[in-house]
Amino acid sequence: MRRSISLLIFVTIISALKLSANFITATPANYTSYFVTLKPGDTLFLSAGSYNNQLNLNNRNGTAADPIVITGEGNTTLFNGNA
């Protein structure tokens, strides 16, 4: 019985941590302001438009289980950059 309660508490804590992930919708005007707040499990959704500023992700690390995802709106999101 104690083991079942401990397992239930553990699963509840892990579930609560997963719920803390954010889905952030950004635009070309504000997307760089969200970089410093990204944490494992977050998704940064880039709305349609052209993104011309740097994508600085220094010290932003996801995990294998909770990656940081940056995605766009199909073929209407254009990220201009150089390597």
Order of alpha helices (4+ residues) and beta strands (2+ residues): alpha-beta-beta-beta-beta-beta
